Amino acid sequence: MKYQFKSDEELKLFISDNIITTMEAAAILNCSRQNIDKMVKGNKLIPVKQTQRDKLFLKSDVMVHIKT
């Protein structure tokens, strides 16, 4: 999917609504940070950005893993 933003404010709003941290992903999936790390290592969840301290994910990528 390709995204286009008309302004910096539109980009900031998108990031605020659609990019989440490891802790937020763990809360959504009701699991631990370690489980999120296992998902990343198993290529089941791909971060959009990774630093030494944290990973950032598209919220939509995390939501497909919610157990119903």
Backbone as numpy.savetxt, mean C-alpha at the origin, in Angstrom:
# Nx Ny Nz CAx CAy CAz Cx Cy Cz
-2.29 0.54 -14.88 -3.14 1.71 -14.88 -2.24 2.95 -14.88
-2.61 3.91 -15.67 -1.85 5.15 -15.77 -2.65 6.28 -15.13
-1.97 7.07 -14.34 -2.63 8.18 -13.64 -2.11 9.50 -14.19
-3.00 10.47 -14.31 -2.62 11.82 -14.70 -3.28 12.79 -13.73
-2.50 13.76 -13.31 -2.99 14.73 -12.34 -2.88 16.13 -12.92
-3.90 16.92 -12.70 -3.95 18.27 -13.25 -3.22 19.28 -12.39
-2.99 18.92 -11.13 -2.33 19.86 -10.23 -1.61 19.09 -9.13
-0.75 19.79 -8.42 -0.08 19.19 -7.28 -1.09 18.82 -6.20
-2.11 19.63 -6.04 -3.14 19.35 -5.04 -3.88 18.06 -5.36
-4.16 17.84 -6.63 -4.83 16.61 -7.05 -3.94 15.40 -6.76
-2.65 15.53 -7.01 -1.69 14.47 -6.71 -1.64 14.20 -5.21
-1.58 15.24 -4.41 -1.53 15.09 -2.95 -2.79 14.40 -2.44
-3.92 14.75 -2.98 -5.18 14.11 -2.57 -5.17 12.63 -2.94
-4.68 12.30 -4.13 -4.57 10.90 -4.54 -3.67 10.13 -3.58
-2.51 10.69 -3.29 -1.57 10.02 -2.38 -2.21 9.83 -1.01
-2.85 10.85 -0.50 -3.48 10.79 0.81 -4.56 9.71 0.87
-5.29 9.54 -0.21 -6.41 8.58 -0.24 -6.01 7.17 -0.65
-4.89 7.02 -1.37 -4.61 5.74 -2.02 -3.27 5.09 -1.68
-2.39 5.77 -0.98 -1.10 5.21 -0.61 -1.10 4.97 0.90
-0.75 3.74 1.30 -0.76 3.41 2.72 0.57 2.79 3.16
0.82 2.86 4.44 2.05 2.31 5.03 1.86 0.84 5.37
2.94 0.22 5.77 2.89 -1.17 6.21 1.93 -1.34 7.38
1.98 -0.45 8.34 1.09 -0.54 9.51 -0.38 -0.41 9.10
-0.67 0.49 8.19 -2.04 0.64 7.72 -2.49 -0.61 6.96
-1.59 -1.16 6.15 -1.91 -2.40 5.41 -2.19 -3.53 6.40
-1.37 -3.63 7.43 -1.56 -4.68 8.43 -2.90 -4.50 9.15
-3.27 -3.27 9.43 -4.56 -3.01 10.09 -5.72 -3.39 9.18
-5.64 -3.06 7.90 -6.69 -3.40 6.96 -6.85 -4.91 6.84
-5.72 -5.62 6.79 -5.75 -7.07 6.62 -5.84 -7.82 7.94
-5.86 -7.06 9.04 -5.94 -7.66 10.38 -4.84 -8.70 10.58
-3.60 -8.27 10.29 -2.46 -9.16 10.45 -1.27 -8.35 10.99
-0.15 -9.00 11.14 1.03 -8.33 11.67 1.90 -7.76 10.55
2.82 -6.89 10.94 3.80 -6.36 9.97 4.61 -7.50 9.37
4.88 -8.51 10.18 5.65 -9.66 9.69 4.90 -10.38 8.57
3.59 -10.49 8.70 2.80 -11.11 7.63 2.85 -10.28 6.35
2.83 -8.97 6.50 2.96 -8.10 5.32 4.32 -8.33 4.68
5.38 -8.41 5.48 6.72 -8.68 4.95 6.77 -10.01 4.21
6.09 -11.03 4.74 6.04 -12.34 4.07 5.33 -12.23 2.73
4.27 -11.45 2.69 3.55 -11.25 1.43 4.43 -10.56 0.40
5.22 -9.59 0.86 6.13 -8.89 -0.05 7.20 -9.85 -0.56
7.79 -10.61 0.35 8.83 -11.57 -0.06 8.28 -12.63 -1.00
7.01 -12.98 -0.85 6.38 -13.97 -1.72 5.77 -13.36 -2.98
6.03 -12.07 -3.21 5.50 -11.34 -4.38 3.98 -11.34 -4.46
3.32 -11.46 -3.31 1.87 -11.39 -3.27 1.40 -9.94 -3.10
2.30 -9.10 -2.60 2.02 -7.69 -2.38 3.28 -6.92 -2.75
3.14 -6.00 -3.69 4.30 -5.26 -4.20 4.22 -3.81 -3.71
5.24 -3.37 -2.96 5.23 -1.97 -2.53 5.51 -1.03 -3.70
4.93 0.17 -3.63 5.23 1.18 -4.65 6.51 1.92 -4.30
6.87 1.89 -3.03 8.13 2.48 -2.58 8.56 1.75 -1.32
9.87 1.56 -1.22 10.41 0.85 -0.06 11.63 1.62 0.44
11.66 1.83 1.75 12.82 2.45 2.40 13.33 1.46 3.44
14.38 1.83 4.13 14.89 0.95 5.19 13.87 0.78 6.31
13.08 1.80 6.55 12.15 1.79 7.68 10.74 1.33 7.35
10.31 1.52 6.11 8.90 1.24 5.81 8.70 0.96 4.33
7.51 0.50 4.02 7.09 0.25 2.65 5.77 0.99 2.44
5.54 1.44 1.23 4.29 2.08 0.88 3.59 1.24 -0.18
2.27 1.13 -0.06 1.48 0.29 -0.94 0.30 1.07 -1.50
-0.15 0.65 -2.69 -1.43 1.14 -3.17 -2.51 0.46 -2.34
-3.43 1.25 -1.84 -4.50 0.71 -1.01 -5.29 -0.35 -1.78
-5.50 -0.14 -3.07 -6.26 -1.10 -3.88 -5.55 -2.45 -3.96
-4.21 -2.45 -3.98 -3.46 -3.70 -3.99 -3.64 -4.47 -2.69
-3.73 -3.74 -1.59 -3.92 -4.37 -0.28 -5.35 -4.91 -0.16
-6.31 -4.15 -0.64 -7.72 -4.51 -0.47 -8.07 -5.84 -1.15
-7.37 -6.22 -2.20 -7.69 -7.49 -2.88 -7.34 -8.69 -2.00
-6.59 -8.47 -0.93 -6.18 -9.56 -0.04 -7.06 -9.70 1.20
-8.11 -8.91 1.28 -9.02 -9.01 2.42 -9.76 -10.34 2.33
-9.74 -11.09 3.42 -10.45 -12.38 3.47 -11.90 -12.12 3.79
-12.76 -12.66 2.96 -14.20 -12.46 3.18 -14.82 -13.65 3.86
